[in-house]
Amino acid sequence: MDILEKLKLNTATIYEDLSPAKLITEAVKRGEGILCSNGALSIHTGKCTGRSPKDRYIVCDETTKDNINWGDVNLPIEQSKFDGLLNEVKDYLKEKDLFVFNGRVGASEDYSIGVQSICEYASQSLFCRQLFIREKSNNKEEGFTVLSAPGFKADAKKYSLNSEVFIIINFTQRIVLIGGTQYSGEIKKAMFTAMNYFLPFKGVLPMHCSANEGKDGDVAILFGLSGTGKTTLSADPERALIGDDEHGWSKTGIFNFEGGCYAKTIDLSREKERDIYDAIRFGSILENVVLDSDNNPIYDKGSITENTRGSYPIYHINNVKSTGNGGVPKVILFLTADAFGVLPPIARLNKEQAMYYFLSGYTSKVAGTERGLKEPQATFSTCFGAPFMPMNPKVYAELLGDKIEEYNVRVYMVNTGWIGGSYGVGNRIALKYTRTLVKAAINGELEKEHWVEDEYFNLMIPVNCPGVPSEILKPQETWANKEDYKSTSILLKEKFEQNYKKYSHIEIG
């Protein structure tokens, strides 16, 4: 159905499926951004330089009331309030030029969802074109419409909202309504949430993970929240990138949800992350990155936000799996940035431990990823993506456990955070060591080493790994004060146990 007909949206001019060059031209002409020296479009997203989790709502109706895990993460909103906001947004957009993109989410034809984005800004339409898959879905299910109006500010009191910003998902009408924020990550994550809602009904596990494939077709998936290294560690020149953030796991294997990447760029350098650095060129977007007087990006400056971002189509990466599909994973890695500095750089997990740590989703939020967050903070995020997993965590955990058992998948936890002390005292684990450990885990070399059990977390830790100093494999060896290490380990373990009480009803044996 034509979008104007479906939403009864009267507007000035519709620019539909413009090329990147034309969208960039429109964005620059309209004052949305400027071109960097590397050819990328540089934009500022205003006060919203990250997601606004307290402003994300789901319409509660007969379809969703018993299927959504309602609470602080999944906030309900009445259908009548959604209708009122939708009408106000449509009135706001009258006589404005709009930019429309038609594509899909999901590389698998069997499990894709069509998406049509309608954006007030050309730069956001470019984001949709680069992040979603640039082909329409052949799936007969009705697709989603995303309506984004950053310039519209809601009356929070009238609609019982937390602020003038709103991101509302209506699963029944298949509409995402966004206002008050120009942060494009809201569009991406709203559609991720939609996939995470619909796929489990089909026996497909949706995952907040990156994935790559070796020359022999072996697939590895890497779970982790923002800032833990999903994008960085999955961009391996020796392995084809399937995707960097969102995937589904069906009976035939995994598939990417997206057609692009949305990478953090703070401290980005070509020396450390060549693939990502080189991918940011004409057709890409840089968000909130500081530029010098010659429009060169200064990636090590976070004066606007630490959550600087680069979005680009996946084909900007040299070594990619163009189909976006892969086989059944052989290896799973849980990435965590441990701010306490007590978890080992790598540990092997059995099925029960895998489900436990999957449900825990422990990491440290990185400054700037969400509004109001000024420094790293220890947190637990169910399934490594609680804000985007709308159903009961039991659904996702049991799907994961079943697949680990059915396919005999090796599972590891990788700490990309601190050693030698907690945040502020210790140091971040060197990326080169993390890369070496990940490579050894994926290719099976790590399994040849001798393993010992950690004293506090009952994790199996390798004694050696070629290319990695053996002393960093056991965190306590890097702490100057062993009593501090002991007390900190006990403290973190207690935090895990306290957090896990809400999942005590889930069987992981």
Phi, psi and omega in degrees: 000136179299140186296324179295325180287319183295314183261356185051051185259107177271128183213173183287288183227137175257121173259109189252128174052049176291154176290161176306318182299318181289322178294320178295317178302314180295319181297316179293317181299325183270005176077020180281337182184183179227164178274134174281171178296334179273002177096348180287153175276120181261124179229158171247139184259017177073212185288338179267093180259010177201183179294156177242079188298332180280358180246014180258127184231157173235133179292124179268116180216190182298330181285321189259342192302327182258358184251344183263142176275080187294148180162206183295331181276313181256090183276131180277152172219143183287151178301321182296322179289322175299314180300318180296316178294319179300317179295321179292321178295319179296322176295319179299322185277355179303135178068009174265149171287140180233152182242123186247136174236137177242124179197213180208165172245125181110115180286338178282125179298328183289334188234016181280159174234128176293146178222134174236114180260138178237112189239142175289329184252139177296324181295326177287326176294323175297319177303313179299318181296325182274331184268327178271172180277132190272038174223145179286152180280140174268358178295136185284347178294148179295139180277182180258151171246129175250121179245112185243119180231081183302329183283349181273128179248125183282154170276098188300319182294318182298322185253011178056044179261167179276341178196186178286349180271142177209141171230110186239129177251124176249098184292328182288312179275351179058055178229137169249124183244122184232135177211154174083356180224138177259001180290112189289342177302336178295323179294311180301311185287333176295318179287329173299316178299321179298315178296321181292340177275315188278325189293320180302332177298340181256010180078016180257132178272115174276142188222139171271085187206161169259167182207145174216171187224135178279175182296336179267008179085007179284132185252136174237141176239144184235111176275154174162148177282174179304133177092357181268349174110015179305307183294315183297311186283337179277340178277080184249121182300341181267356181225140181284129179285126173271318177183162188249002187207322189221127182215162171241151180238105180258185181292342180260350181142202183251161177212143179286141174280334194245171176243013182204189182228149180230085191263144170289140184242003180297128182065020178295136175218152179291330181296318184269325185223070187299315184301314181290317180302314182286338181287338181274097182211197183303132185103346179265166177235134171251128180252123171061028176271134178289136176246151174273187185293342177258016179064029172273133178295136174250091190289340182270009177254125179244036185291334176277312176192153172285344183270048176290145188223151172232128177244138183203154177293149186296335180288355172287344174275135185295315187251092183231156172271103191297333181283341183074011181239149178213174180281191179290132182298144173261336184224138173239134176237128173263115179267135178217138176258091186283108180285344178279337176076024183245344178281144182290155178301332173204144178212150180265138182242140169276180185302315183296317177295323179299315179294322179298310182285335174293314178293325180289314179057045184284138171194195172237126175298140181264138183310131175094346181294327176233152180301135175089353180270118187258338181210163180304144183217129178297136182207162174240129181228106186311132177062022182056034180178043185309319182296345186245001182253092190283343183268175177301132181307333179304323181301311184286320182295318180291324175298317179297311181301318179299319183286322176301316182289316183297321186254005177053054184276136174280136184233135179227151168253131182240121177268112177262012184267236193253150171225161178080007182146167178288172178307131182099342178241308180279188180239153177290139179299133182299134182302324182296327178287319178298317178300317181296316179296317179297316179299317180293326178290317183291317184275000175088355182296328182294333181291344180279348183275165175279139182241145176231160183268134176292143186289327189255327185251000179057034179264145177272125185240135177288142179284326181222158169205118180307130179093357180233129178303127186298331183293336181277348180290333175250105188308322184299335180289341183265352180271133178289322181253105184291330178293323176296320178298316181298310183295323179291322178297315179297319179299313181294319179301319178296323177295318176301312183295320178295316180296323187285348181303328181285352178249014186298341181279352184268125181280124179237009180278000000 
